[in-house]
Amino acid sequence: MPIYEFKCQKCGHEFEFYFKNKEELKDLKCPSCKSSNIQRLMSVVNSIIDHSEGPNKPRVVEEHTCPSGTCTIGELPGYSR
C-alpha cells in the first residue's frame, strides 16, 4: 500500500494517506477542513539500515554550497562511496 503525503491548499494542514487503489485518490479531502484543494508533497526517504560507524556510515541529507554562494546541491540519504 503506497503512503503519500499531502498539504491542504486551503488550511495548510499536512497529512498522510494510505492508498489501496488509485480510485481512492479521486475522493481525497483534507481531514481538517474537508477541502478537495490538496497538493501531493515530496516524501523524504529514510534508508538508514543500521548504526554503523566510519566512512560507510549512512548519511542523512547533506547540503553543499558553491564558493560563490549561488548554487546548492542536495544529496539523498545513502552510503559514502
C-alpha positions in Angstrom: 0.0 0.0 0.0 1.6 3.3 -1.0 1.8 6.1 1.5 1.6 9.6 0.2 1.9 13.0 1.9 -0.4 15.9 1.1 -0.9 19.5 2.0 -4.3 21.3 2.0 -4.1 24.5 0.0 -7.0 26.0 1.9 -6.0 25.5 5.6 -2.3 24.4 5.3 -2.9 21.0 7.1 -0.3 18.3 6.2 -1.4 14.7 6.3 -0.6 11.2 5.0 -2.9 8.8 3.2 -2.5 5.1 2.6 -3.9 4.1 -0.8 -5.4 0.7 -1.5 -6.1 1.7 -5.1 -6.0 4.7 -7.4 -9.7 5.2 -7.2 -9.4 6.5 -3.6 -7.4 9.5 -4.9 -10.5 10.9 -6.7 -12.4 11.5 -3.4 -9.5 12.5 -1.2 -10.2 15.5 1.0 -8.4 17.3 3.8 -9.2 15.7 7.2 -9.3 19.1 8.9 -11.4 21.3 6.6 -12.8 18.8 4.1 -11.4 20.8 1.1 -10.5 18.9 -2.0 -7.9 21.5 -2.9 -4.9 19.5 -1.9 -1.3 19.1 -3.2 0.9 16.0 -3.0 4.2 16.6 -1.3 7.6 15.1 -2.0 8.3 12.5 0.7 11.7 12.2 2.4 13.3 8.8 2.0 14.9 7.2 5.1 17.3 4.5 4.1 19.3 4.0 7.3 19.6 0.3 7.9 22.0 0.1 10.8 24.0 2.2 13.2 27.5 1.5 11.7 30.4 3.9 12.2 33.1 5.1 9.9 33.3 6.2 6.3 30.5 3.9 5.2 28.1 5.2 7.8 24.7 6.1 6.3 24.2 9.8 5.8 21.3 12.0 6.4 20.7 14.7 3.8 23.8 16.8 3.3 24.0 20.2 1.6 27.0 21.8 -0.1 27.2 25.3 -1.4 29.3 26.7 -4.2 32.1 29.2 -3.3 30.0 31.9 -5.0 27.0 31.0 -2.8 24.7 31.0 -5.8 24.0 27.2 -6.0 23.1 24.4 -3.7 23.5 20.7 -4.3 21.5 18.3 -2.1 22.3 14.6 -1.7 19.7 11.9 -0.9 20.4 9.7 2.1 22.8 6.8 1.2 26.2 5.4 1.8 29.5 7.1 1.1 31.4 5.8 -1.8 
